[in-house]
Amino acid sequence: MREAIAKVGIEIDKVFITKFDSRKILNRNVAESIKESLNGKVFKTVIRDNISLAEAPAQGVDIFRYDKNSSGAEDYLNLCKEIIKEYA
């Protein structure tokens, strides 16, 4: 992963993991690999895969307008809070 980032020539401050399904071994392994390879450059908040996140763009609205009580909205809200805490 570091090699791919270096080839593109950009610097990444932090990343977040999306479409995560903890029931899938592959998802868990990929998330762990990302965390190991980026060494502290991964937000703790993980965006879980859920249908509302797929449906919201089709309706032309964000997740908060589409289904503010969905796990997707909860995850993105938590990510926003984490970003603000990190950079404010």
N, C-alpha and C positions, 0 to 999 in steps of 0.2 A: 504494500500500500504506500509506504513512504517513497519507494522508487517511482511509482505512478504519479504521485503528487510532485515529486522533484522534476519529472520529465515535463509536466505541464508548466512548471516554472512559477507556481503560485505559492504563497505562504498561507497556511491554514491556522487560524487561531484556535478554533474549537469546532467540533461537529456534534450533531445529534443523530440518534438512530431512529429510523422510522419504519413503519410497517412491521413492527415487532410482534411476534406471537410466541410467547414463552412456552407454549405446548410443543413447539417444533424444535427438535434438537439442532437442526441446521441454523435456525435463527439464534439460538443461544450460543452456538459455536462461533458464528460470524460476529455477533456482538462482542463476545469475549476477545476475539482476534482483533477487532477494531480497537477495543480498549487497551489491549496489550501493545499494539503497534503504534498507537498515537500517544501513549504514555501521558495520561493526564489531560489530554486535549479533547475529551469527550464529556459532554454534559451528562449529569446523572439522570435527568429526565429522559425517558424513552417513550416514543410515540407508538402506542399499540395499534395494531391493525384492527380496523372496525368499519362496518358498512357505512356509517354516517359520513366518514371521511371520504368515501368514494362517491356518495350520493350528493353531497353539498355542492361540489363544482358543477355537476350536471344540472343543478337547480339555479346556478349562477349566484350562489351566496357562500359566505364563509361558514365555517363549522359552528361558530357561535350563534349565527342567525338561523342556521339550519336545525341544529339540535344542541342547545347549550348544556344539556344534561348528559350528553354522550361521553364515553371514555375518551374519544378523540378531542373533544373540547376541553375536558379536564386535563389531558396530557399537554395540549398546547398552552393552556393557561399556566400550568406548572412550569413549562419551559420558558415562557415569557417572564415569570417571576424569577426563575433562576438566572436568566440573562440580565435582568435588571439588577439583581443582587451582585452579579459578577462584574458588571461594567459601570454601575452607577457610582 
